């Protein structure tokens, strides 16, 4: 009987360790999913009026499509965040509207959409 209890404790401990390990390693992916959704939400609320599906209703050559971003020297999310924050050309900056860190969230989402040819946006 004592051996049975010891075996049960060992199995329970092992299963608990497995559950904790899976939880710890999956947490960053869950957080990234939440951040991605926040970036999409910020884009929808503040950017999509002019940048419908990554386009540009004001200046056709200044889209958020990957080829346009590259042509205009925008090669990473940080460059997009700077534009979202401070503006460029006739586009105003949205630092206050996007909130602290919002420029990074929306920039990461835009970059991901650009990489995927805006199939989701």
C-alpha positions as a Markdown table, in Angstrom:
| # | Residue | x | y | z |
|---|---|---|---|---|
| 1 | Unk | 0.0 | 0.0 | 0.0 |
| 2 | Unk | 2.8 | 2.4 | 0.9 |
| 3 | Unk | 4.5 | 1.7 | -2.5 |
| 4 | Unk | 1.2 | 2.5 | -4.2 |
| 5 | Unk | 1.0 | 5.8 | -2.5 |
| 6 | Unk | 4.6 | 6.6 | -3.3 |
| 7 | Unk | 4.0 | 5.8 | -7.0 |
| 8 | Unk | 0.9 | 7.9 | -7.0 |
| 9 | Unk | 2.9 | 10.9 | -5.5 |
| 10 | Unk | 5.6 | 10.5 | -8.1 |
| 11 | Unk | 3.2 | 10.4 | -11.0 |
| 12 | Unk | 1.2 | 13.3 | -9.6 |
| 13 | Unk | 4.4 | 15.3 | -9.1 |
| 14 | Unk | 5.5 | 14.5 | -12.7 |
| 15 | Unk | 2.2 | 15.5 | -14.1 |
| 16 | Unk | 2.2 | 18.8 | -12.2 |
| 17 | Unk | 5.7 | 19.5 | -13.5 |
| 18 | Unk | 4.6 | 18.9 | -17.0 |
| 19 | Unk | 1.5 | 21.2 | -16.7 |
| 20 | Unk | 3.7 | 24.0 | -15.2 |
| 21 | Unk | 6.3 | 23.6 | -17.9 |
| 22 | Unk | 3.7 | 23.7 | -20.7 |
| 23 | Unk | 2.1 | 26.8 | -19.1 |
| 24 | Unk | 5.3 | 28.6 | -18.7 |
| 25 | Unk | 6.4 | 28.0 | -22.3 |
| 26 | Unk | 3.0 | 28.8 | -23.9 |
| 27 | Unk | 2.6 | 32.1 | -22.0 |
| 28 | Unk | 4.7 | 34.2 | -24.4 |
| 29 | Unk | 2.6 | 32.9 | -27.3 |
| 30 | Unk | -0.6 | 33.8 | -25.5 |
| 31 | Unk | 0.7 | 37.3 | -24.7 |
| 32 | Unk | 1.8 | 37.8 | -28.3 |
| 33 | Unk | -1.7 | 36.9 | -29.4 |
| 34 | Unk | -3.2 | 39.5 | -27.1 |
| 35 | Unk | -0.7 | 42.2 | -28.2 |
| 36 | Unk | -1.4 | 41.3 | -31.8 |
| 37 | Unk | -5.1 | 41.8 | -31.3 |
| 38 | Unk | -4.5 | 45.1 | -29.6 |
| 39 | Unk | -2.4 | 46.2 | -32.6 |
| 40 | Unk | -5.2 | 45.3 | -34.9 |
| 41 | Unk | -7.7 | 47.1 | -32.7 |
| 42 | Unk | -5.6 | 50.3 | -32.7 |
| 43 | Unk | -5.2 | 50.1 | -36.4 |
| 44 | Unk | -8.9 | 49.6 | -37.0 |
| 45 | Unk | -9.8 | 52.5 | -34.8 |
| 46 | Unk | -7.1 | 55.0 | -35.9 |
| 47 | Unk | -5.6 | 54.0 | -39.2 |
| 48 | Unk | -8.0 | 52.1 | -41.3 |
| 49 | Unk | -10.0 | 55.1 | -42.4 |
| 50 | Unk | -7.1 | 56.1 | -44.7 |
| 51 | Unk | -5.3 | 52.7 | -44.9 |
| 52 | Unk | -8.1 | 50.3 | -45.8 |
| 53 | Unk | -6.5 | 46.8 | -46.2 |
| 54 | Unk | -3.1 | 48.4 | -46.2 |
| 55 | Unk | -3.8 | 50.8 | -49.0 |
| 56 | Unk | -3.9 | 54.6 | -48.9 |
| 57 | Unk | -7.0 | 56.6 | -50.0 |
| 58 | Unk | -5.0 | 59.9 | -49.9 |
| 59 | Unk | -1.7 | 59.0 | -51.6 |
| 60 | Unk | -1.8 | 55.8 | -53.6 |
| 61 | Unk | 2.0 | 55.5 | -53.6 |
| 62 | Unk | 2.3 | 55.5 | -49.8 |
| 63 | Unk | 0.5 | 52.3 | -48.9 |
| 64 | Unk | 1.4 | 49.9 | -46.2 |
| 65 | Unk | 2.0 | 47.1 | -48.7 |
| 66 | Unk | 5.5 | 45.5 | -48.4 |
| 67 | Unk | 6.7 | 46.7 | -51.8 |
| 68 | Unk | 5.6 | 50.3 | -51.0 |
| 69 | Unk | 7.2 | 50.2 | -47.5 |
| 70 | Unk | 10.5 | 49.0 | -48.9 |
| 71 | Unk | 10.4 | 51.5 | -51.8 |
| 72 | Unk | 9.9 | 54.3 | -49.2 |
| 73 | Unk | 12.8 | 53.0 | -47.0 |
| 74 | Unk | 10.6 | 51.6 | -44.3 |
| 75 | Unk | 12.2 | 48.2 | -43.5 |
| 76 | Unk | 11.1 | 47.3 | -40.0 |
| 77 | Unk | 8.4 | 47.8 | -37.4 |
| 78 | Unk | 10.4 | 50.4 | -35.6 |
| 79 | Unk | 10.3 | 52.7 | -38.7 |
| 80 | Unk | 6.5 | 52.2 | -38.9 |
| 81 | Unk | 6.2 | 53.0 | -35.2 |
| 82 | Unk | 8.1 | 56.2 | -35.6 |
| 83 | Unk | 5.8 | 57.3 | -38.4 |
| 84 | Unk | 2.7 | 56.3 | -36.4 |
| 85 | Unk | 4.0 | 58.2 | -33.4 |
| 86 | Unk | 5.4 | 61.4 | -35.1 |
| 87 | Unk | 3.7 | 61.4 | -38.5 |
| 88 | Unk | 5.3 | 62.0 | -41.9 |
| 89 | Unk | 4.5 | 64.3 | -44.8 |
| 90 | Unk | 0.9 | 65.3 | -44.6 |
| 91 | Unk | 0.1 | 62.5 | -42.1 |
| 92 | Unk | -0.1 | 63.7 | -38.5 |
| 93 | Unk | 1.4 | 61.8 | -35.6 |
| 94 | Unk | -0.8 | 59.7 | -33.4 |
| 95 | Unk | 1.3 | 59.3 | -30.3 |
| 96 | Unk | -1.4 | 60.6 | -27.9 |
| 97 | Unk | -4.2 | 58.8 | -29.6 |
| 98 | Unk | -2.4 | 55.4 | -29.7 |
| 99 | Unk | -1.2 | 55.7 | -26.0 |
| 100 | Unk | 1.9 | 54.5 | -24.4 |
| 101 | Unk | 3.4 | 51.7 | -26.5 |
| 102 | Unk | 0.5 | 51.8 | -28.9 |
| 103 | Unk | 2.8 | 52.9 | -31.8 |
| 104 | Unk | 4.8 | 49.7 | -31.3 |
| 105 | Unk | 1.7 | 47.4 | -31.2 |
| 106 | Unk | 0.2 | 48.9 | -34.3 |
| 107 | Unk | 3.5 | 48.8 | -36.1 |
| 108 | Unk | 4.1 | 45.2 | -35.3 |
| 109 | Unk | 0.6 | 44.4 | -36.6 |
| 110 | Unk | 1.1 | 46.4 | -39.8 |
| 111 | Unk | 4.5 | 44.7 | -40.4 |
| 112 | Unk | 3.0 | 41.3 | -39.9 |
| 113 | Unk | 0.1 | 42.1 | -42.3 |
| 114 | Unk | 2.5 | 43.5 | -44.9 |
| 115 | Unk | 4.6 | 40.3 | -44.7 |
| 116 | Unk | 1.4 | 38.4 | -45.4 |
| 117 | Unk | 0.2 | 40.6 | -48.2 |
| 118 | Unk | -2.7 | 42.0 | -46.1 |
| 119 | Unk | -4.7 | 38.8 | -46.4 |
| 120 | Unk | -6.3 | 39.4 | -42.9 |
| 121 | Unk | -6.6 | 43.2 | -42.9 |
